[in-house]
């Protein structure tokens, strides 16, 4: 480490990195390598081309691609040829291929650090087999006793989630993948949270649960078909810890949710849950040791508890009895009602936004939202989320210009733009239609019987509590909030047809009244009461979860100056900025973004929170 620090001292602007290395060292450090399936396939195509194996691999049918990969995997001469690929020639053929292949070569240098190869947007068995070939060609061990790296599929849309059980079944049937699982003894399924919501709306949450539940239940089928997999465990890997804001998820709830889903689909066991740590969750680990230790102990305890509630004793009884719906309530019916409501939400979101599974589709998105959010604080969001990760999904020009595309961007960019605009609309758009598809008087029954519904409503109430249309009007319109009469008048002129052109004022007015409509339904769902006369967007959380409401209020009040400063600066730039931003302006915008601190992780709110109004 001392030699590394000495080397770093010769490189400009590495003081912060040096401080972190000195402070935290490299104890228990592990790295997950993540690449999009398209990048994996592009790398393989160029690698095989420069080595004379095939002229254009990607033009082959999927069946021929699979056949070729398997043939090359089992040919030591070809593997050796690929290992000695000329880096300069590969880089000249494709910079992406050179970058990916070069990164995979690093794994063998420190096997204790490199943990997983995550394939984002996996949609075919060929993507996974291609990863196996690249790993082997870069000098790593796969499908053998000494293998140390897990190959992880990452699903990022409802389309991927629906196909996931079938994809995993195909992989299990493949001898190479099955042999790799035999040695690793774990199958990791990663499900993206924020990207799925970006593409398919909040209703995607039930699809995430269904895909996970089906796979947990399929484990016995895999073991019966292939006895060598008798020690296999399935690990659910939550991409964000929660479906909402980055870093706002309650980490200890992840295992609990996975266990509940597994039981619902009659799985016989469940492996330990995994999750990413990001955003405000970083403060859990890099914080006073008592907080970090308490969080990690809670996560371990929830993993044990989830398994104890899922597995059965020889006599058929649970080791720990799962919580059930109150007597007199039809649990199955109400859980199904929640999933039906989510289905309506997904279709409604599609009607608003079109097909977002294809990021190159120029007809996707909603014209009015694109125009309105071109005035959102996207500059400070971009500056506040500078990333070394290449953006394979959208660039800055999609946020503003002749044809802005708000949703054709990285999920974190889209979600943060929505949050810092003051609207938080991604977290409630389509929810009204979903809840209205059910009997109004049965909403609370669904809340009592479905833990998924309770989490959904609490998270929606959290987002509504943070929603601030005073900030939104100042930021994106540059005016003070209109009075109620004008607001209603503007909203009435709004057309929900995603191709119809409305004014920005009409769009924002409609969105505000829509948020109130959702808030009233959430209030009814949680409390089984009609909204009071003094109702506002904070009422659902304040009435249902006063503890969380108080914590959020503290955060919101302490960060109010940062949000208003960001709003004023954004409006200034929207009104004809005639000079390039300099270092001082950039640093000021970054500081305002950080000070605004718009995230649903209230101080002390990362604990397990009961979501029933009263215990049963």
Phi, psi and omega in degrees: 000321180300319178296319179298315180297319178299319178294320182294328181298337180277353182258132181297148172060039178246012183299320182295317179296318180298317179300316182294320180295318179295323184283312189255347182055205180238022181297130175062013180290134177222150184236131171259127176268131183230127176221148176292147180303325179297322178293321178300313182291322178296320179298314180296320182299314182285326178297316180286331180289312182291343178260008173073019181278326179201150183280316181214088186301322187288347177278348179289156174291160180301322180295318179290325175299313180299314181300317181293316181299314180298320179297316180291322179301327184264010181245103184299327181293319179291319178300316180296322178296317180294326180299326184262027177301136177288117185298321182293320179294319179296318180295323178292327179286319180197118178295325178297314180299317180295320181294314182293312182295321178297322179292318180295332178294337183287337188303314186294345180285337180205085186293338181285339183269316184280124193249312185220152166248111183262126179255104182287145179056042176297124180230003182205151176300333180297323178302317182287316179296325177297321178297319177301315182295318179296320178297315182293321181290341179264013173092014181260162182261126176230148177056032176223168187302324186277001184296140184235356186248140178263140176263119188243128173275140179237119180260130188235016177204164177298324178301315178295320183294319179297324182276348188302310180302321179292320179298314181295322177299317178296319180295318179299325181285346180278127185301322183291312180296319181295322179294321178297317178296324179302318181279324182278331178062022175207140177246117183255123177247118182257133181237122179288142180263297187292325180293321180294322178293320177302318185276324190234001177081177184299334179297348179293343184299323179291329177292323177298316180294316183298316180298315180297313182300317180298320181290320175303318183288336183280351184303315180298323178298316179297317182293321180292324182284324182230092184303336180294345179266024185299335181263006184292139173234148177257127180250121173280131183242107183274121187292339182221357182083338178199162182281347186260230191298151176300126175079005182262359184286146175277106190300327184285348181275344185301309180298319179301315181294319178297319179296318179297318179295317180300317180295321182298326180263014173064034174290152182267342177201173180211138178275167179303142180275146177243157176203157175276152176246121183205168176058227183292342177296336178302327183294339179292316184277319180262068185212180175310140187303329181295322179290314180300315181295318180298320180294314181294321177296321179296320180294316178296316180298320180292325176297315178296318182294320180298318179291320180295329178279343182267314184284155181247149172288167177305332180274005176091000180268153176286145173297319174232124185291122178294152177288139181244169176293156178301154177302140177092356180252141179274096185298312183300314181300316184287327175294319177296324178298320179296317179294325176295318178298320179295324178297318177296321179299317181298316180293320179296316179299321177298318180296323179287319192246345183079191183278110181260004179291334178256103184293346181267358180288112183286348181265000182280164178092175181244121185306315186291320177293320179301316181291316181297313186278359168293341178263005180285167183284054185289334179295313179291329177295315178298315181293327181278351181232039177302132187225145175279348183281126180299139180275103178275356184228092175086151176227179188301327184297342178287346183270338180205152181136200182292325183225070183294147180226088184306314189274356178269055183216174174302145183301320182295324179294313180299312184294319181289324176299315179297319182291313183284348173286343182096352186267323183053031192294333180300335185273356177220351178297129182089349181292323180302311181297322179296315181287327179288345178285349179256167176292124183305320183282355179253003182298318182291326176301317178297321180296319181291326189268338186243113176297326177299317179295318181297317176298317181301313182291320178298316181294322177294318178297322176301313181295318179296323179298324181278342182295132184222099183283343171297315176296318183299315180294319179294319184289307192260342178250331181079024181226163175288160182300131180289162176285171187300319181299313180293322180299313180296319180298316179295316183296326181295332181279352184284135174255131182281355175296123189291349179259346179288140183265113174254165174282160178299324179295318180295319180296314183292322178296316179297317181297323180294314179294327177296317179300320178294323178298315178297316183301320180293322179290321178295320178299315178297319182296317183284315191252352183057039178226152171285149183299143178284171182294325182269031185292139169217183186293342180271348186300316182303314180288319182298320182277325183271325184219076186299327179298310179295322180298317180296319180293318178295321180299319178300314180295315183297319180291322180289336183256009187298318181300316180300320180292317179291322177299317179296320180297314181295317180293323178295315178299320178301316180290326180293335186265035171096058177297125185244023175210156179284140179294132178263185182301316181297317180295319180295315179296324178294316178297318178298319180294319178295320178299314181293320182291329179298323170050047184276093181208146184271049176237076182298153179304127178075004185268011181269012178276167174293129182240122176296134183252358169280143179295318177226145180288154178240000000 
